[in-house]
């Protein structure tokens, strides 16, 4: 049986407000990738790669799952997002 603490979204080394700011930046960059012009898309792809390295050091997978549910992204949208980042 899984312990409750393992299922909770957690941040490591960040205050919750700092984690929220990083997630908001991530969302803005994803919007630029999806809706921006060519220059904006290139900029956002570069910045999101940098942010991706930082954000994954501080947030666990459950935090991303909760964000995905709260933003109501479908699996197809998440796949498109992941492809855009790579």
C-alpha positions in Angstrom: 0.0 0.0 0.0 1.3 3.5 -0.9 1.7 6.0 1.9 -0.3 9.2 1.7 2.9 11.4 1.7 4.2 9.7 -1.5 1.0 10.8 -3.3 1.1 14.5 -2.3 2.6 17.1 -4.6 5.8 18.4 -3.0 8.3 21.0 -3.5 12.0 20.6 -2.6 14.0 23.7 -1.8 11.3 26.2 -2.9 8.7 28.1 -1.1 5.2 27.3 -2.4 4.9 30.8 -3.9 8.2 30.3 -5.8 6.9 27.0 -7.1 3.7 28.7 -8.3 5.7 31.4 -10.1 7.8 28.8 -11.9 4.6 27.0 -12.9 3.1 30.2 -14.2 6.2 31.0 -16.2 6.0 27.4 -17.6 2.4 28.0 -18.7 3.2 31.3 -20.4 6.1 29.7 -22.3 3.8 26.8 -23.4 1.3 29.4 -24.6 4.0 31.1 -26.6 5.0 27.8 -28.2 1.4 27.0 -29.1 0.2 30.4 -30.2 3.2 32.7 -30.8 4.8 33.7 -34.0 8.0 32.0 -35.2 10.3 34.2 -33.2 8.3 33.8 -30.0 8.1 30.0 -30.5 11.9 29.8 -30.8 12.4 32.0 -27.7 9.9 30.0 -25.7 11.5 26.7 -26.7 14.9 27.8 -25.5 13.6 29.3 -22.3 11.4 26.3 -21.5 14.4 23.9 -21.8 16.2 26.0 -19.2 13.2 26.2 -16.9 12.5 22.5 -17.4 15.9 21.6 -15.8 15.2 23.8 -12.8 11.6 23.0 -12.2 12.1 19.2 -12.2 14.7 19.6 -9.5 12.1 21.1 -7.2 8.7 19.6 -8.0 7.8 16.0 -7.9 5.8 14.2 -10.6 2.6 14.4 -8.5 2.8 18.2 -8.6 2.8 18.0 -12.4 -0.1 15.6 -12.4 -2.1 17.9 -10.1 -1.3 20.9 -12.4 -2.4 18.9 -15.5 -5.7 18.1 -13.9 -6.3 21.6 -12.6 -5.5 23.0 -16.1 -7.7 20.3 -17.7 -5.1 19.3 -20.2 -6.0 16.1 -22.2 -3.4 13.4 -22.8 -3.2 14.6 -26.5 -2.5 18.2 -25.3 0.2 16.9 -22.9 1.8 14.9 -25.7 1.8 18.0 -27.9 3.4 20.0 -25.1 6.0 17.4 -24.5 6.9 17.3 -28.2 7.1 21.1 -28.3 9.6 21.1 -25.5 11.9 18.5 -27.1 
